Amino acid sequence: MFDNDKIYLTDDPALKVLGSYSTLSHWRSEGRGPSYVKLGSRVAYCGRELNRWLATRTIQPKDQAA
């Protein structure tokens, strides 16, 4: 979903699929959500880490053919 080799700053529109800016900020303050890096006062997300985090959120539905 995210480009593994790209760095996404918090104002990148691609991050909207994860939630709003305030949601991401809230997650960071609680130590939740995807890994991030601090670049001075700015926050950035590595595409590879975003994809890794999303993979941990994958839910496989139970087989309903019974």
N, C-alpha and C positions, 0 to 999 in steps of 0.2 A: 504494500500500500504506500509506504513512504520510501523515498530514494535512500538506500543505505548509506550513500556517500555524501549526503547533503546535511547541512546544519540548519535547523529551523529555529528562527528567533520567535519570541512569543507573539509577535504581531503578524506572523505568516498565516495567511488565510487557510492553508492546508491543515493547520492545527484545529480548526473549527470542528472537524469530525470527532475530536476527542472531547470537546466541551468549550465553553466560553473562556475568555481570558481569566475571568474571576474564578471559574471552576479550577482551572489549572493552578492558579495562584493559591487557592484554598488547599488543594492537594499537596502542593509543595510545603505549605506551612504545617501540614499535618504529617509530613513524611510519607505521603501516599503518591500514587500515580507513577508515570514513567520517570526514569532517571533523567537528570538534567545537569547542565554545567553552568557555572557562573563565569561570565566574561566581563570583568569589572562589575558594574552594577546591572548588567543585562543578563538575562537568562536565555539559554539556548538548549535545544533538544537535538540529539544525533538521530538521524533517520534509522540507523541500525538498532538503536536502543528503543525507539518508538515501536518498530516492528516486533522486537523481542517482547516488549511489554504487551502489545496487542495479542500476541500468540498465547500469552498466559491467561488472557481473558476469553479465549475461545471455549464455547460451550457446545458439546455434542449432544443433540437431542436424543432421547431414548427412542429405540425402534418401536413404532406404533403399530406394526403389523403383527398383532398377536391374536 
